[in-house]
Amino acid sequence: MPLNILIVGAGVCGPALATLLMYADPQHKITVVERAPSLRVSGQQLDVKAQGLPILNKMGLQDTIKPLLVAETGLQFVDTKGKSIAEFGVTTGGKRNYSLTTDREIMRSDLVNMLYEASLKRRKEIDDSAGPGGSLKYEFGKSVTELSQDDDGVDFKLSSGETGRYDLVVGADGQGSRTRRLAWGAEASAAAFHPLGIHAAYYSIPRAEGEDGMAKWFNASESRTILMRNGDRPMTQVYLFARKNAELFRQAYKEPIAMQKEAFRQVYAGAGWETDRFLKGMDVCDDFYAHEIGQIKMDTLHKGRVVLVGDAGYCPAPFTGMGTTLSLIGAYVLAGELAKHKNDIGPALKAYSEVVRPPVDEYQKLPPATLSAIFPSSKFGVWVLQNIAWALGSLKVDQLVHKVLPAENSDGRWPIPEYPELNLPVS
């Protein structure tokens, strides 16, 4: 029997899940609620690799994504004068990031828009075929403010005042998931966040003349790091990562964006390299976003008829490079288990939680020593890191690793389950 499903969040997970559900059962009635006033087309580069690419291929999107990929040529460590210390090539073939850049990167805006359009296209295909009933609708500028449930369904209330009832509610609303907080309670939701002690700001500035497709990594003392990325795009992406001044940042997150920018300005003043240019660009950018980096770890991914997908349930943190892949895995497995269990929600959600756990556990692995190494606090520590980078670059360790280690989706990695019940374009 088809379901009436509410998906909270129209990022990567939401539209992907909606599309997969419609392939499985065209009669599903699907509503996607997004608190932003429109599709969020801002954001930085994302990695799509490992199981993520085969899942997109199964959805018939392999030709759609190819022209959208960012042509980044590698990663360069630079010193305070912008001089190259070491260069590392692009990780290829869907492998995990042994460099910080891959040949499978895409701007968040392009990926989200691609998946959104794919969901609309699938719905139109169903409608044009004069098949059985069902629906898909997106509700922007709205958020869920209340949830309550019983054995037969979930009652909700939106910020617009609307109320209703669904068979299933899916929280695909990111690291700070309101769905998680409403269903599990504020205390349990907060306890699921495991901070990594890093604060980050992301934004874009005009590209400078002469900048090429090489990403650049710069370390300053006081545990400050800057990543600059251009690829083949007209705007330069700036990433600021800081491992100190936690209270300053946490207080700033409660304030308007202007105060958040001021906090990063204070911390990064005088850091060196092109910091002055980056801070001036930050003043006038319109896509600034800052947050504390952490992982979401839940003992259970479903509660009654409410289930979490992607960052809402198992955010791995940006430094793993696996957030997008886990989101696609989650959407694929949830849709697959619902189809496999003939939309019997209880057994399907239980199976989803069990099947998705191995890749979640694997891709959330992030040794603390790794973070300490790339965020040196002293000038001496920066010097040591730079010399290590120089040595690795000189030995071309990245090329050796690419030859020796297998691709992420090869034998020995978590195998993608097969769900013929999904009726996807590519088996």
N, C-alpha and C positions, 0 to 999 in steps of 0.2 A: 504494500500500500504506500503510495507516495506521501511525502512529508511536507509540512509547512515549516520552513527553516529560516531562522534569523541569523545572519552573519554580521558580527560587529567588527567593522574595520574594512576599508577598501584600499589596503596597501598591496603587498605581494600576495599574502595568504588568501584574503577575501575573494578577489576575482578569480584566482586560480581554483579555489575550492568550488565556487559557483559554477565554473565551466565544467569541472570534473563531475559534479553532481548532475548537471544537465545531460551529460553523455550517458550517465548510468540510468537516469530515470527522467525523461522529458516532462513527466507530470509533476515533479517537485515544484512547489511554490516557494521561491527564494527571495528574500528581502535582504539587501546589504545596506547597513546603516553606517554612515561615516560622519564624524563630528566636524570635519573640515567643511567649508562651504562649497568646495568642489574637489575634484580629484587632485591629490597632492602631487604636483609635477616637479617639486624641488627635490634636493637631496644629492648625495655624492655617488661615487662609483660603488658598485656591488660586484661581488664574485659570484658567478654561476658555474659551478663545477661539480665534480664527483657525480652523485646520483641526480643532481639538479638538471643537468643537460639531458640525460635519457628520459626523464619525466616530461620535460618540455617537448622532446621529440615524440613521445607517445601521444601528446596532445596535438601533434601536427604543426608545431610552431618552429621547427628547426630552420626552415627557410625564412621565416619572419624575423627571427632574432639575429641572424647572421649580419645583415647590414647595420644593425644597431650597436654592435660590439665596439668598444673603445679601442683605438689603435695606440696603446701605450707601448713604448719601445724598451722599457726596462726601468731599473731603479738605480739612482746615483746617490751615494753618501757625499755630502758636501761639508766644508768647514765654514768658519765664520765669515770668510771672504768669498764664499761661493765656489771655491776651488774643489774639483772632484777628488775624493779620497779613494773611492772604490765604486765599481759599477757591477750590477748584476742583471742578467738577462731575464726574459719573460718565461715564467713557468708555463709549459705547454701540455696539451693532451689531457686536460681535465684533472691534473694532479693537484694535490694539496699545495698550499703556498710554501715552497722552499725559498722563493723570492717573495717580495710583497706585491708583485704584479703578475698577472696571468694573461693569457690570450683569450680568456672567457669573461671579460669584464664588461659591464654595461651600466649606464647611468640609471639611477633609481627611477627617474621620471620615465625613461624609455621602457623599462621593464614593467612598471605599474601600468602605464598606458597600453602596452602590448597585451597584458593579461586582461585588462578592462575591456579592450576592444574584442578580444577573443571571446569573452563571455557574452557580449552583445551579439556578436556574429553567430555564436552557437544558438542563442535564443531565436534569432531571426531565421536560422535554418530550420529550427523546429516549427516555428509559426508558418513558414512558407510551405512546409511539407503537409500542412493541414493535419498534423498529428494530434494526439490527445492533449487535453488541457495542461496547464502548468504556467508558470510565470517567473520573470526575473525583474526586479526593480531596485534601483539605487536611490537611497534617501540621504542627501547631503545636508550638512548643517544641523545634524541631529545626533544625539547620544542617548544611550540607555541610562536612566537615573534610578530605576527600581526593578528588581527581579524577585519573583517568588515562584515556587514550583510545587507540584504534587506529582503523583505517580503517572498522571496522564498528560502533563504539559507544563509550560512555563509562561507565567503572566509577566508582562513588562509594562513599563511606562517610559516614554521618551521625554527628552528635554522640551519638546514642543507641546507636551501635555497629552499626546496620543497614548492610548493604551491598547493592549491586545494580548493574544495568546498564540504561542508557537509550540510545535512538537519538539523542536530542538533549537537551542541557542548555542552558537559557536563564537567564542571569544578569539578574534584574530586582530586584536587592537593593541598589539605591541607590548614592549617591556613594562610600561606603566599601566597595563590593562585595567580598565574600570570594570570590565566583566568579571575578571578574577577577584577584584575587591568586593563586588556585590554578591557573588556566589559563594566565595570562601570566607568572606569577612575581612575587614581592614587589617587585623592583626596577622592572620595567616598570609594574606597577600604581601604585606610588608616583609614578613619573615622569609618569603620566597626569594627576595632580592639579596644577592650576595655580591657586595661591592668589591671591585678590584683595586680601589684606591686611586683611580685615574679619572680625571675630569677632562672633557673634550668639547671643543667647539668646531663646527663645520660651517663653511660659507664659501661664496665664490666672489672673485674680483676680476676686473678686466685683464686679459692676457697681455703680457708685455712683449714688445717686439723682440724677436730672436728666440723666444722660448720654444723648445721642441717637445717631442712626445715623451721625453724621459722624466719619470717621477723623481723627486728630490727629497731626501731625508736629512734633517739637520738636528743635531743634539746640542743643547745649551746646558750649562750647569743648573743646579737647583731643580733637577728632574723635569726639565722642559724639553719638549720635542715638537718639531714642525714637519709636516709632510705636505709637499706641494705637488699637484698633479695637473697635467694639461691634456695628455692624450692628443686627440685630433679635434678638440672642441674649442670654441671661441673664448670660453671663460676658464680661468685658473681656479682650481679647487684648493682651498686652504684647510688644513686640519691642524688644530692646536691640541696637544696632549700634555697635561700637567699632572704630576704625582704629588704635589704639595699644596698647601693653602686650602685644604678640604673645607674648613668651616667658612672661609670667604666665599667659595663657590656654592656651597649648599645654601647659604643665606641668599646669594644672588639669584638662585633658581626660583626663589619665592617672589622675586621682584620682576618688573617689566624688562623687556629685552635690552633696553638701554643700560640698565644696571648690570645685566649679565655681561654685556660687552665691556663695561668699565672694569669688571673684575678681571677679565682676561687681559685687558690693557694694562692693568696694574702689574699683573704677574709677568707679562712678557716684555714689558718696557726694558730696552737695553739688552735684549737677549742676543743680538747680533744677526749676521747674515742679512736677509731682506725683511727683518721684522718690522721696521718702520713702514715699509710699503704695505705689508700685510695688515698692520693695525689701522692704517689710514683707510684701506679698502674695507675693513670691518665696519668702520664708522658709517659707511654709506650703503653697504650691501643690504639686500632685502630678503635674503634666504638664510639668515643666521639661525643656528640651532645649537644649543649646548645642553649637556647632561652629564651625570655621573655614570661611568661605565661599570657594568656588573653583569652577572649571570642570573637567570631565573631558574630555580630548581624547585620543582613540585614533586611531592610524594605520589600524588595522583593527578591525572590530567582531566578527569571528569568528575562531576558531582551531580548525581541525578541526570537530568537532561541538559546540563550545561557542560560544554567541553572546550578546552583551550588548544589552540593551534599556533605554531610558530613562536615568535618572541614572547607572546603572552604566557606560554607554558614552559618554554625551554630556550630562552635567549642565550646563545653561547658567548656573546660579546664580540665586538668587531675584530679583535686581534686574532680570533680563530679563523676568520675568513669563511665561516661555514653557516652564517645566519640565514642567508638566502636559500642555500641548499636544504637546510633543516626545515625551513618554511614550506618549500615545495614538497619535501618528503612527507611532512605532516598533512598537508592538504591531500596529497595523493593517497596516503594510507587511510585517512579518515573516510574519504569518499569511497575507497575500495572496500573497506570493512562494512560500511553501511550497505553497499551493493551486495557484497558477499552474504551478509546476514539478512538480506531482503528487507532492509529498512527497519529491522528489529533493533531499536535504539540501545537497549541495555547491553545485550551481548556484543553489539558492534562497537560501542564505546570502550568496553572492557578489552576487546581484542585490539582496538586502535592503540590504547595505552601500552599494551604489552609489545606489540609489533614495533612501535616507534621508539621504544626505550633503548635498544642497543645503539642505533645511530646517534641518539641524543647523548648518551653517556660517552660515546667515542668522541664526538665532535665538541663536547664541552671541556675536554681535557686541555688544560693550559697551565703548565708548570709555573709556579710563582717566581722561580729563579729566572725564567725567561723575561718576565716583565721587569724585574730588578736590573737585569743586564742591559736592557735597552732604554732605561731611564736613569742614567748615572746622575748622582747628586752633586759631585764635585768636578772641578775643571780637570783634575787628574783622572777621574772616572771617565770623563768625556774623551780624554786623550787615549786612554786604554781601549775604549770601544772603537774609536776611529782606527786605531792600529790593528785591532782584530778584524774590522771590516776591510782594511787595506790588504791584510794577509789573505783573507778568504777570497777577496776579489782577484788578487794576483794569482792565486792558485786555481781560479775559476771553479770553485767548489760547487757553485750552483749548476754548472753544466754537467759535472760528474754525478751529482745527485739526480738530475733529470734522467741520466742514462741508466742508473742503477736501480732506482726505486720505481715501482709500478704505477700505472695510472690509477686514479682514485676509484674508478668504476671497474677495475679489472678483478680477476679472481683474488680472493683473500680479503676483500672488503665486504661490507654489509651488502648483501644482494637485494635488489629491488624486488619486492613481492610482485607476483603476476596476478592481476585481477581481470580476467576476461569479462567479468560482469560489468566493468566500466564501459565497455563498448567504445574504446578509444580509437581514433583514426589509424594509429600505428600500434601494432601488437608488440 
